[in-house]
Amino acid sequence: MTARQLVLSFEHGRWRACGDGVDVSHSELRGLEALLEAELSGEVPVDAHLAFDMSGLPRWLHQYHGHYCNYTLHVARRGPRA
Amino acid sequence: MTPAGSTNRSWSSGMLRTEDWWSVWVGLGIFAASLVSLAGIDLVGWMARPRPWEWTDLTSAFAWGKLFAPAGASYAGWHPLAAFAATYLIFAALFALGARSLQLHVGRFVKGFTVLFAVTWAAWIAGNELHLTMVDAAVDGRNRYSEAALSWGLQLGEGAPYLLALLAGLALGNFAKGFAARHLGDAARPEWYIKTAIVFLGVNLGAQTLDASGFAFNLVLTGAAATFVAYLFFWPIVYALARRVFGFKRDVSAVLASGISVCGASAAIATAGAIRAKPIIPVTVSMIVVIFAMLELIVLPGLYTAFLPDQPIVNGAALGMTVKTDGADAAAGALLDELMIARNLQLTGERWEAGWILSASLLTKIWIDVFIGVWAFVLAIVWIRKVEKRGDAVRVGAMEIWFRFPKFVLGYFVAWAVYFGIATVWPALAETLERGTAVVAGPMRTMLFMLTFVAMGAMTDFSKLKGAGKIALLYGLAIVIVIAPIAYAVAYLFHRGLMPPLAAP
């Protein structure tokens, strides 16, 4: 199984995942994940490791918590399992 | 292009890129310097320390030495202004080094830090004037208030400098908004200053553990028990209130429930990340949390001191569960500590040892902070599996618990363990250790608390509450009718009757 390392961010009201040759965005996270699944469908099964980019959050907020979220989107052989 | 330091990819991510880690490096670095005293070399005694002074005495014959002096005996020959300059230069350099690693604009940071430092010291010095601090009570057969022949006095004890720092900070944040926004934004980082001070407090905890180990361990354990209350009672009640009474959506309600009931802005961000909410939700909630935390800091210490002066440890623990954000909680705990000591001295003529009420407040809050990572991890799994029903398509790694772990807590416990370990393994060194680290646990720690008060005030703009509408209303109601009463009841259950040891004559 292959893996992609992507950076997740939220800019101008849209979620964006980029890195490793991928760059997709959508207003909803589920929509973004559907785009990612389509983008990566040629190399299934694949894990897309998404790490949130804190630099998109206001600077003053960083002092309270330095981390938003990381997760892995698993794209299975026969499309998304959800 | 994404900065490499703004995402977490390995366990060591952020060690040089977050304020949380930098509070550990600065705090433990200075603590390590103080330990050199065990070899007979004082590396921290240059720190300036304000002295109690009286207005007419100062104006009749001015001398800098009446206002402040070097804290260490080895530096007694230094001019007070030299100690003050060393204090400024060393702390400005340490924090500027951190600011550089945090990718802040170092020039702007140093300018802002200089203003905050100046305001802090002005408040600290002014707050040591005897008309503000001296308490009219006989201690060990002496009444220093009478001896000083004061015609009046506010009798605020060591709480007076904190109150002045808070007022000065709030004045900056609310009456000089433009200046604060332009010049202080980079340096107004109360969480960084307070977390560094909390690492220093590990030294105090070490000394407290030596003096009264049973009491100290009791505080640690009951703090852990109180954590369960915070998560198991507060969260569901506030979530239900947000959903059923205020009609907020599930994601907003969950973020609000964490922000209001667990640990403020940190919890709001952790929860929002865990449930994959849009970042605008925790940004809004955090703004409200920060402002309400300041209101709690202003109201609760005075309220508890006035109406519940005979329950010091209960009051401290209740603060730890009620006041959100580490900065506001530690600041409120420090203020409560000083106000309660002064009030008890006034009422009974007995002086409690300083720091125990603050420790009760802090140890409760620290446990709540530590478990936010576990809570966010559990919430993430529940949300993905049960709410979003994403099955195996979306997975969250257990490493998230570590990423969310408050690293300054490591510094706090390392300082405690090193102090306690040295004094226990080599009892002959205990006295030297106490003398050598007294500057860190005393004036350095107090200065960072003062800096926190000023920085918090400077970044609190009460006018931001306008337009916050239902969120602010829910926050206010939840604090008054849910969090504060339950927190007090739980604190009373665990700590009733506990009194701090009396201070040595």
Interface residues (C-beta under 8 A of the other chain):
Chain A: Q5 V7 S9 F10 C18 G19 L29 R30 E33 A51 F52 D53 M54 S55 G56 L57 P58 R59 W60 L61 H62 Q63 Y64 H65 G66 H67 Y68 C69 N70 Y71 T72 L73 H74 V75 A76 P80 R81 A82
Chain B: T2 P3 S6 T7 N8 R9 G14 R17 T18 E19 D20 L104 G185 A188 R189 P190 E191 W192 G264 A265 S266 I269 A270 A272 G273 A274 R276 K278 P279 P282 V283 S286 T325 A380 E388 K389 R390 G391 D392 A393 V394 R395 V396 G397 M399 E400 F403 R404 M459
